[in-house]
């Protein structure tokens, strides 16, 4: 039996956050907003569900955990080529060791069915991408402040 | 084959006599006269054949036992609406003293009975049966017309169902198209907005005033388009979401609407007041909140820049069944000739520097329509506006 790890405000700043989004403009602006919000956590970015799975598994090219740290939180876009956000969620919740992985949806969809489906598939929360970069910065500030106060449990994977 | 059989049954004459010999005699006589006649050897036999089909009944009074009469009356009462089965009853000679004809005592009042008194000439029987068949022919014509009408109605109903299903599918398709388009429009927009902001932040000192102005215009235009797309998505949601009507506290919906507009209220230093009492209405809370928030937002933004917006909200009775909620502002007002136009999608009449998207009041009307209410306004330029919505009172 592998031991679970507890993550609290003490070790939160060292935890990697994984952004899964195919739109390069969005991810670039996101990274800028991340810095502007003063968040020091390492941020990794992959472009679709398939890459996100490879990242979690630590298979090539993500086999260096020093560079590609195992994420504490996955920020997930829904609309992506190849494996989309829903399919990724579905895969994650079938992995026993990933059952506590925090997945927060960050998408431009405001469709009630999308929110419902994502939550049913096991997403922990759902955010709508703000149009303005300033709004994204303030969203990230609030999100970060809240995330620091939370207690997470992670299991070794794979 | 079935049709031939059906026609034969339709035109047969069923004969019920006290003895088999009597019946065979009558049948033989009728067949020689060119009719299709069949003898029934018991009441059960008669009823069985009657249910399959029969043009007329010929029966002798002697064949009618009380039980026979009861069952027969019962069967006659159950005839379909087009049918009025002709019955020829052969009776024995009556004395002149008898005032009430015998068949009136025997059959239920609605029965179509013709009495032939013995002795009669064979020709009389033939013409009586001919008259009965003529009547029956008319009844069959009505039956066929009714059948045709039923078939047509069924076909029509099927067609309506098919069309409705087609329309619903098309509607769902269109609405999801609106969503996809709106969603896909927002993605490049975020890029334009984000990069113009970053350009201004990173390279602002390399641009002259003209360059900065152009960049600011790009940013403003893309922000405006984003608002437009968001409004369109909200309109789509109101237009298609499931709406169930339930009792709603007007005050709670208004408070939620005020909370949604808090930033504008603070920025514009607006005075917003609500005047009780607030009855309960039959509505859908999220839709009502959105409707009120849009009315309040309009009341707050269509006000000259140097004037603090003043908005009042109150409710009064509109007849016994409905209430009318008012949102009054001190804004720029709307000329009466525009009162209908402003509720249409993308229509705008205001001349302010910061225009609306032209979707807000369309959302109001669509939301109110979906809650089976009404919306309207009283307004004139420079006089402010008083928008009203009418909703049914909660039971």
Interface residues (C-beta under 8 A of the other chain):
Chain A: X23 X25 X26 X28 X29 X32 X79 X108 X109 X110 X111 X112 X129 X131 X132 X133 X134
Chain B: X179 X183 X186 X187 X188 X189 X190 X191 X193 X194 X195 X197 X198 X222 X223 X226 X230 X233 X237 X241
